[in-house]
Amino acid sequence: MFKVVVAEDHALVRQGISMLLSTTGGFELVAETALGSEVDILVGFHKPDLLLLDLALSDSSGIEVARKVKKIAPATKVLIVTGNVYPGSVANAFAAGADGFVLKHEQGSELLDAIQAVLAGRRYVSPQVAKGLDNSSNARVANHGMSQTLTQREQQIVRMIAKGGSNQEIADALHISVLTARKHRQNVMLKLDLHNGAEIAAYAIQSGLAEAPDIDSNL
């Protein structure tokens, strides 16, 4: 029996995975959670063979969770099961130690193929994910080109907004005035034709800026 932990913030998805594993046989679901902060505790206690991990947990990034899990339990296979793929998501997940990547809306048979592959020691990327990465390559190049029009400070502002930083938090972290932080945000939106913080955060993920290291920042 392979022991499995599921980290997913949607209860219906967790229930669906549980039903799939119980129907298939050979798996024991030893724990499940919606919180990224609980994953390393559960993995450390149960020492599962497999962690099924969403990228967008309610309190943390699945990328960071994967990285922590691989440090405390390198033998545990980590299969990303997520709803969306952005340019850089797959590369960042594998860099963090993930063993496979599959989408939630694919068939149960696809998830089982992915599970069997990673448990056998093979890296797995579902065909639909691979196709999406191919289709997004041109868009990623274009986004990268757009990011070059931003100053170094504006790129830093984009990364901090993607982390949820408010104008006040950004001002405090960078030791600038709130008015200056607000002006930087406005300049970013004008240059990139974006309209709010959510769009800036999405751009940061799509362009790869969100994963770049910050300098002179406490966010």
C-alpha positions as protocol buffer text, in pm:
chain_id: "A"
residue {
  index: 1
  type: MET
  ca { x: 0 y: 0 z: 0 }
}
residue {
  index: 2
  type: PHE
  ca { x: 132 y: 342 z: -97 }
}
residue {
  index: 3
  type: LYS
  ca { x: 67 y: 608 z: 164 }
}
residue {
  index: 4
  type: VAL
  ca { x: -67 y: 936 z: 24 }
}
residue {
  index: 5
  type: VAL
  ca { x: -114 y: 1288 z: 162 }
}
residue {
  index: 6
  type: VAL
  ca { x: -337 y: 1533 z: -27 }
}
residue {
  index: 7
  type: ALA
  ca { x: -290 y: 1911 z: 5 }
}
residue {
  index: 8
  type: GLU
  ca { x: -578 y: 2082 z: -174 }
}
residue {
  index: 9
  type: ASP
  ca { x: -794 y: 2375 z: -65 }
}
residue {
  index: 10
  type: HIS
  ca { x: -1115 y: 2257 z: -236 }
}
residue {
  index: 11
  type: ALA
  ca { x: -1301 y: 1993 z: -37 }
}
residue {
  index: 12
  type: LEU
  ca { x: -1476 y: 1850 z: -344 }
}
residue {
  index: 13
  type: VAL
  ca { x: -1143 y: 1794 z: -518 }
}
residue {
  index: 14
  type: ARG
  ca { x: -1004 y: 1621 z: -210 }
}
residue {
  index: 15
  type: GLN
  ca { x: -1312 y: 1398 z: -197 }
}
residue {
  index: 16
  type: GLY
  ca { x: -1279 y: 1315 z: -565 }
}
residue {
  index: 17
  type: ILE
  ca { x: -915 y: 1218 z: -526 }
}
residue {
  index: 18
  type: SER
  ca { x: -1000 y: 1008 z: -222 }
}
residue {
  index: 19
  type: MET
  ca { x: -1270 y: 821 z: -415 }
}
residue {
  index: 20
  type: LEU
  ca { x: -1037 y: 766 z: -710 }
}
residue {
  index: 21
  type: LEU
  ca { x: -763 y: 622 z: -490 }
}
residue {
  index: 22
  type: SER
  ca { x: -998 y: 399 z: -292 }
}
residue {
  index: 23
  type: THR
  ca { x: -1157 y: 265 z: -611 }
}
residue {
  index: 24
  type: THR
  ca { x: -819 y: 197 z: -770 }
}
residue {
  index: 25
  type: GLY
  ca { x: -679 y: 13 z: -470 }
}
residue {
  index: 26
  type: GLY
  ca { x: -322 y: -4 z: -350 }
}
residue {
  index: 27
  type: PHE
  ca { x: -333 y: 341 z: -189 }
}
residue {
  index: 28
  type: GLU
  ca { x: -393 y: 459 z: 166 }
}
residue {
  index: 29
  type: LEU
  ca { x: -494 y: 823 z: 209 }
}
residue {
  index: 30
  type: VAL
  ca { x: -329 y: 893 z: 544 }
}
residue {
  index: 31
  type: ALA
  ca { x: -398 y: 1268 z: 566 }
}
residue {
  index: 32
  type: GLU
  ca { x: -545 y: 1564 z: 382 }
}
residue {
  index: 33
  type: THR
  ca { x: -534 y: 1938 z: 436 }
}
residue {
  index: 34
  type: ALA
  ca { x: -627 y: 2270 z: 280 }
}
residue {
  index: 35
  type: LEU
  ca { x: -337 y: 2452 z: 450 }
}
residue {
  index: 36
  type: GLY
  ca { x: 14 y: 2468 z: 320 }
}
residue {
  index: 37
  type: SER
  ca { x: 139 y: 2534 z: 674 }
}
residue {
  index: 38
  type: GLU
  ca { x: 25 y: 2186 z: 779 }
}
residue {
  index: 39
  type: VAL
  ca { x: 180 y: 1991 z: 494 }
}
residue {
  index: 40
  type: ASP
  ca { x: 535 y: 1957 z: 628 }
}
residue {
  index: 41
  type: ILE
  ca { x: 395 y: 1850 z: 967 }
}
residue {
  index: 42
  type: LEU
  ca { x: 176 y: 1582 z: 809 }
}
residue {
  index: 43
  type: VAL
  ca { x: 455 y: 1461 z: 581 }
}
residue {
  index: 44
  type: GLY
  ca { x: 701 y: 1449 z: 870 }
}
residue {
  index: 45
  type: PHE
  ca { x: 458 y: 1246 z: 1081 }
}
residue {
  index: 46
  type: HIS
  ca { x: 318 y: 1004 z: 820 }
}
residue {
  index: 47
  type: LYS
  ca { x: 623 y: 978 z: 589 }
}
residue {
  index: 48
  type: PRO
  ca { x: 402 y: 919 z: 282 }
}
residue {
  index: 49
  type: ASP
  ca { x: 519 y: 774 z: -45 }
}
residue {
  index: 50
  type: LEU
  ca { x: 331 y: 1045 z: -234 }
}
residue {
  index: 51
  type: LEU
  ca { x: 213 y: 1402 z: -181 }
}
residue {
  index: 52
  type: LEU
  ca { x: -57 y: 1534 z: -415 }
}
residue {
  index: 53
  type: LEU
  ca { x: -9 y: 1910 z: -397 }
}
residue {
  index: 54
  type: ASP
  ca { x: -205 y: 2206 z: -530 }
}
residue {
  index: 55
  type: LEU
  ca { x: -4 y: 2514 z: -626 }
}
residue {
  index: 56
  type: ALA
  ca { x: -259 y: 2760 z: -485 }
}
residue {
  index: 57
  type: LEU
  ca { x: -329 y: 2665 z: -126 }
}
residue {
  index: 58
  type: SER
  ca { x: -533 y: 2893 z: 96 }
}
residue {
  index: 59
  type: ASP
  ca { x: -237 y: 3019 z: 299 }
}
residue {
  index: 60
  type: SER
  ca { x: 78 y: 2960 z: 96 }
}
residue {
  index: 61
  type: SER
  ca { x: 241 y: 2880 z: -236 }
}
residue {
  index: 62
  type: GLY
  ca { x: 263 y: 2518 z: -341 }
}
residue {
  index: 63
  type: ILE
  ca { x: 612 y: 2588 z: -476 }
}
residue {
  index: 64
  type: GLU
  ca { x: 738 y: 2677 z: -129 }
}
residue {
  index: 65
  type: VAL
  ca { x: 555 y: 2380 z: 22 }
}
residue {
  index: 66
  type: ALA
  ca { x: 719 y: 2143 z: -226 }
}
residue {
  index: 67
  type: ARG
  ca { x: 1059 y: 2285 z: -142 }
}
residue {
  index: 68
  type: LYS
  ca { x: 1005 y: 2233 z: 232 }
}
residue {
  index: 69
  type: VAL
  ca { x: 873 y: 1881 z: 185 }
}
residue {
  index: 70
  type: LYS
  ca { x: 1174 y: 1776 z: -20 }
}
residue {
  index: 71
  type: LYS
  ca { x: 1404 y: 1901 z: 253 }
}
residue {
  index: 72
  type: ILE
  ca { x: 1238 y: 1702 z: 531 }
}
residue {
  index: 73
  type: ALA
  ca { x: 1130 y: 1399 z: 326 }
}
residue {
  index: 74
  type: PRO
  ca { x: 1334 y: 1368 z: 6 }
}
residue {
  index: 75
  type: ALA
  ca { x: 1197 y: 1018 z: -60 }
}
residue {
  index: 76
  type: THR
  ca { x: 837 y: 1145 z: -78 }
}
residue {
  index: 77
  type: LYS
  ca { x: 726 y: 1193 z: -436 }
}
residue {
  index: 78
  type: VAL
  ca { x: 554 y: 1526 z: -501 }
}
residue {
  index: 79
  type: LEU
  ca { x: 293 y: 1542 z: -775 }
}
residue {
  index: 80
  type: ILE
  ca { x: 153 y: 1886 z: -851 }
}
residue {
  index: 81
  type: VAL
  ca { x: -223 y: 1876 z: -921 }
}
residue {
  index: 82
  type: THR
  ca { x: -338 y: 2225 z: -1009 }
}
residue {
  index: 83
  type: GLY
  ca { x: -608 y: 2417 z: -1194 }
}
residue {
  index: 84
  type: ASN
  ca { x: -393 y: 2658 z: -1395 }
}
residue {
  index: 85
  type: VAL
  ca { x: -51 y: 2668 z: -1552 }
}
residue {
  index: 86
  type: TYR
  ca { x: 144 y: 2989 z: -1600 }
}
residue {
  index: 87
  type: PRO
  ca { x: 473 y: 3022 z: -1786 }
}
residue {
  index: 88
  type: GLY
  ca { x: 737 y: 2927 z: -1535 }
}
residue {
  index: 89
  type: SER
  ca { x: 504 y: 2724 z: -1313 }
}
residue {
  index: 90
  type: VAL
  ca { x: 631 y: 2385 z: -1426 }
}
residue {
  index: 91
  type: ALA
  ca { x: 998 y: 2484 z: -1427 }
}
residue {
  index: 92
  type: ASN
  ca { x: 965 y: 2643 z: -1082 }
}
residue {
  index: 93
  type: ALA
  ca { x: 781 y: 2338 z: -948 }
}
residue {
  index: 94
  type: PHE
  ca { x: 1050 y: 2099 z: -1069 }
}
residue {
  index: 95
  type: ALA
  ca { x: 1322 y: 2330 z: -939 }
}
residue {
  index: 96
  type: ALA
  ca { x: 1153 y: 2307 z: -599 }
}
residue {
  index: 97
  type: GLY
  ca { x: 1170 y: 1928 z: -614 }
}
residue {
  index: 98
  type: ALA
  ca { x: 836 y: 1826 z: -768 }
}
residue {
  index: 99
  type: ASP
  ca { x: 829 y: 1495 z: -953 }
}
residue {
  index: 100
  type: GLY
  ca { x: 524 y: 1551 z: -1173 }
}
residue {
  index: 101
  type: PHE
  ca { x: 269 y: 1804 z: -1295 }
}
residue {
  index: 102
  type: VAL
  ca { x: -93 y: 1741 z: -1392 }
}
residue {
  index: 103
  type: LEU
  ca { x: -412 y: 1950 z: -1424 }
}
residue {
  index: 104
  type: LYS
  ca { x: -719 y: 1905 z: -1205 }
}
residue {
  index: 105
  type: HIS
  ca { x: -963 y: 1900 z: -1494 }
}
residue {
  index: 106
  type: GLU
  ca { x: -800 y: 1607 z: -1669 }
}
residue {
  index: 107
  type: GLN
  ca { x: -946 y: 1258 z: -1652 }
}
residue {
  index: 108
  type: GLY
  ca { x: -891 y: 1039 z: -1347 }
}
residue {
  index: 109
  type: SER
  ca { x: -694 y: 799 z: -1567 }
}
residue {
  index: 110
  type: GLU
  ca { x: -446 y: 1080 z: -1639 }
}
residue {
  index: 111
  type: LEU
  ca { x: -394 y: 1140 z: -1269 }
}
residue {
  index: 112
  type: LEU
  ca { x: -339 y: 768 z: -1213 }
}
residue {
  index: 113
  type: ASP
  ca { x: -84 y: 760 z: -1497 }
}
residue {
  index: 114
  type: ALA
  ca { x: 97 y: 1049 z: -1334 }
}
residue {
  index: 115
  type: ILE
  ca { x: 90 y: 883 z: -992 }
}
residue {
  index: 116
  type: GLN
  ca { x: 223 y: 555 z: -1127 }
}
residue {
  index: 117
  type: ALA
  ca { x: 499 y: 735 z: -1318 }
}
residue {
  index: 118
  type: VAL
  ca { x: 631 y: 937 z: -1024 }
}
residue {
  index: 119
  type: LEU
  ca { x: 609 y: 641 z: -785 }
}
residue {
  index: 120
  type: ALA
  ca { x: 819 y: 449 z: -1036 }
}
residue {
  index: 121
  type: GLY
  ca { x: 1080 y: 723 z: -1023 }
}
residue {
  index: 122
  type: ARG
  ca { x: 995 y: 894 z: -1351 }
}
residue {
  index: 123
  type: ARG
  ca { x: 927 y: 1264 z: -1400 }
}
residue {
  index: 124
  type: TYR
  ca { x: 581 y: 1328 z: -1540 }
}
residue {
  index: 125
  type: VAL
  ca { x: 422 y: 1620 z: -1725 }
}
residue {
  index: 126
  type: SER
  ca { x: 76 y: 1553 z: -1864 }
}
residue {
  index: 127
  type: PRO
  ca { x: 35 y: 1601 z: -2243 }
}
residue {
  index: 128
  type: GLN
  ca { x: -213 y: 1884 z: -2192 }
}
residue {
  index: 129
  type: VAL
  ca { x: 31 y: 2072 z: -1972 }
}
residue {
  index: 130
  type: ALA
  ca { x: 314 y: 2016 z: -2220 }
}
residue {
  index: 131
  type: LYS
  ca { x: 94 y: 2143 z: -2504 }
}
residue {
  index: 132
  type: GLY
  ca { x: 3 y: 2452 z: -2304 }
}
residue {
  index: 133
  type: LEU
  ca { x: 370 y: 2523 z: -2241 }
}
residue {
  index: 134
  type: ASP
  ca { x: 441 y: 2504 z: -2613 }
}
residue {
  index: 135
  type: ASN
  ca { x: 153 y: 2740 z: -2693 }
}
residue {
  index: 136
  type: SER
  ca { x: 266 y: 2987 z: -2429 }
}
residue {
  index: 137
  type: SER
  ca { x: 627 y: 3013 z: -2540 }
}
residue {
  index: 138
  type: ASN
  ca { x: 567 y: 3308 z: -2771 }
}
residue {
  index: 139
  type: ALA
  ca { x: 360 y: 3486 z: -2507 }
}
residue {
  index: 140
  type: ARG
  ca { x: 639 y: 3437 z: -2254 }
}
residue {
  index: 141
  type: VAL
  ca { x: 891 y: 3593 z: -2491 }
}
residue {
  index: 142
  type: ALA
  ca { x: 657 y: 3890 z: -2540 }
}
residue {
  index: 143
  type: ASN
  ca { x: 604 y: 3927 z: -2165 }
}
residue {
  index: 144
  type: HIS
  ca { x: 978 y: 3914 z: -2109 }
}
residue {
  index: 145
  type: GLY
  ca { x: 1024 y: 4190 z: -2363 }
}
residue {
  index: 146
  type: MET
  ca { x: 761 y: 4401 z: -2186 }
}
residue {
  index: 147
  type: SER
  ca { x: 936 y: 4351 z: -1854 }
}
residue {
  index: 148
  type: GLN
  ca { x: 1251 y: 4502 z: -2001 }
}
residue {
  index: 149
  type: THR
  ca { x: 1066 y: 4834 z: -2038 }
}
residue {
  index: 150
  type: LEU
  ca { x: 1034 y: 4852 z: -1659 }
}
residue {
  index: 151
  type: THR
  ca { x: 1308 y: 5004 z: -1448 }
}
residue {
  index: 152
  type: GLN
  ca { x: 1478 y: 4786 z: -1188 }
}
residue {
  index: 153
  type: ARG
  ca { x: 1274 y: 4959 z: -918 }
}
residue {
  index: 154
  type: GLU
  ca { x: 948 y: 4904 z: -1110 }
}
residue {
  index: 155
  type: GLN
  ca { x: 1030 y: 4535 z: -1152 }
}
residue {
  index: 156
  type: GLN
  ca { x: 1085 y: 4516 z: -778 }
}
residue {
  index: 157
  type: ILE
  ca { x: 750 y: 4687 z: -720 }
}
residue {
  index: 158
  type: VAL
  ca { x: 583 y: 4428 z: -947 }
}
residue {
  index: 159
  type: ARG
  ca { x: 733 y: 4143 z: -744 }
}
residue {
  index: 160
  type: MET
  ca { x: 620 y: 4297 z: -418 }
}
residue {
  index: 161
  type: ILE
  ca { x: 267 y: 4356 z: -546 }
}
residue {
  index: 162
  type: ALA
  ca { x: 258 y: 3992 z: -657 }
}
residue {
  index: 163
  type: LYS
  ca { x: 336 y: 3897 z: -295 }
}
residue {
  index: 164
  type: GLY
  ca { x: 37 y: 4100 z: -180 }
}
residue {
  index: 165
  type: GLY
  ca { x: 222 y: 4411 z: -66 }
}
residue {
  index: 166
  type: SER
  ca { x: 14 y: 4725 z: -16 }
}
residue {
  index: 167
  type: ASN
  ca { x: 146 y: 5072 z: -98 }
}
residue {
  index: 168
  type: GLN
  ca { x: 222 y: 5125 z: 271 }
}
residue {
  index: 169
  type: GLU
  ca { x: 402 y: 4790 z: 306 }
}
residue {
  index: 170
  type: ILE
  ca { x: 604 y: 4854 z: -9 }
}
residue {
  index: 171
  type: ALA
  ca { x: 694 y: 5203 z: 113 }
}
residue {
  index: 172
  type: ASP
  ca { x: 806 y: 5069 z: 451 }
}
residue {
  index: 173
  type: ALA
  ca { x: 1010 y: 4785 z: 297 }
}
residue {
  index: 174
  type: LEU
  ca { x: 1187 y: 5010 z: 47 }
}
residue {
  index: 175
  type: HIS
  ca { x: 1219 y: 5311 z: 278 }
}
residue {
  index: 176
  type: ILE
  ca { x: 1028 y: 5539 z: 41 }
}
residue {
  index: 177
  type: SER
  ca { x: 713 y: 5745 z: 86 }
}
residue {
  index: 178
  type: VAL
  ca { x: 368 y: 5601 z: 26 }
}
residue {
  index: 179
  type: LEU
  ca { x: 323 y: 5863 z: -248 }
}
residue {
  index: 180
  type: THR
  ca { x: 635 y: 5736 z: -425 }
}
residue {
  index: 181
  type: ALA
  ca { x: 519 y: 5374 z: -394 }
}
residue {
  index: 182
  type: ARG
  ca { x: 182 y: 5471 z: -537 }
}
residue {
  index: 183
  type: LYS
  ca { x: 351 y: 5655 z: -824 }
}
residue {
  index: 184
  type: HIS
  ca { x: 564 y: 5349 z: -908 }
}
residue {
  index: 185
  type: ARG
  ca { x: 249 y: 5136 z: -912 }
}
residue {
  index: 186
  type: GLN
  ca { x: 77 y: 5381 z: -1146 }
}
residue {
  index: 187
  type: ASN
  ca { x: 378 y: 5387 z: -1379 }
}
residue {
  index: 188
  type: VAL
  ca { x: 379 y: 5007 z: -1395 }
}
residue {
  index: 189
  type: MET
  ca { x: 9 y: 4996 z: -1484 }
}
residue {
  index: 190
  type: LEU
  ca { x: 56 y: 5262 z: -1754 }
}
residue {
  index: 191
  type: LYS
  ca { x: 357 y: 5091 z: -1910 }
}
residue {
  index: 192
  type: LEU
  ca { x: 197 y: 4744 z: -1912 }
}
residue {
  index: 193
  type: ASP
  ca { x: -165 y: 4851 z: -1975 }
}
residue {
  index: 194
  type: LEU
  ca { x: -278 y: 4686 z: -1651 }
}
residue {
  index: 195
  type: HIS
  ca { x: -558 y: 4809 z: -1429 }
}
residue {
  index: 196
  type: ASN
  ca { x: -527 y: 4670 z: -1077 }
}
residue {
  index: 197
  type: GLY
  ca { x: -311 y: 4471 z: -839 }
}
residue {
  index: 198
  type: ALA
  ca { x: -457 y: 4136 z: -947 }
}
residue {
  index: 199
  type: GLU
  ca { x: -356 y: 4199 z: -1308 }
}
residue {
  index: 200
  type: ILE
  ca { x: -8 y: 4307 z: -1197 }
}
residue {
  index: 201
  type: ALA
  ca { x: 25 y: 3986 z: -993 }
}
residue {
  index: 202
  type: ALA
  ca { x: -86 y: 3773 z: -1290 }
}
residue {
  index: 203
  type: TYR
  ca { x: 164 y: 3951 z: -1512 }
}
residue {
  index: 204
  type: ALA
  ca { x: 440 y: 3890 z: -1258 }
}
residue {
  index: 205
  type: ILE
  ca { x: 367 y: 3516 z: -1264 }
}
residue {
  index: 206
  type: GLN
  ca { x: 334 y: 3495 z: -1643 }
}
residue {
  index: 207
  type: SER
  ca { x: 654 y: 3691 z: -1709 }
}
residue {
  index: 208
  type: GLY
  ca { x: 859 y: 3510 z: -1447 }
}
residue {
  index: 209
  type: LEU
  ca { x: 921 y: 3827 z: -1245 }
}
residue {
  index: 210
  type: ALA
  ca { x: 741 y: 3680 z: -944 }
}
residue {
  index: 211
  type: GLU
  ca { x: 1014 y: 3420 z: -896 }
}
residue {
  index: 212
  type: ALA
  ca { x: 1307 y: 3661 z: -931 }
}
residue {
  index: 213
  type: PRO
  ca { x: 1488 y: 3743 z: -606 }
}
residue {
  index: 214
  type: ASP
  ca { x: 1413 y: 4074 z: -436 }
}
residue {
  index: 215
  type: ILE
  ca { x: 1684 y: 4315 z: -328 }
}
residue {
  index: 216
  type: ASP
  ca { x: 1657 y: 4565 z: -44 }
}
residue {
  index: 217
  type: SER
  ca { x: 1314 y: 4431 z: 44 }
}
residue {
  index: 218
  type: ASN
  ca { x: 1162 y: 4269 z: 350 }
}
residue {
  index: 219
  type: LEU
  ca { x: 850 y: 4145 z: 168 }
}
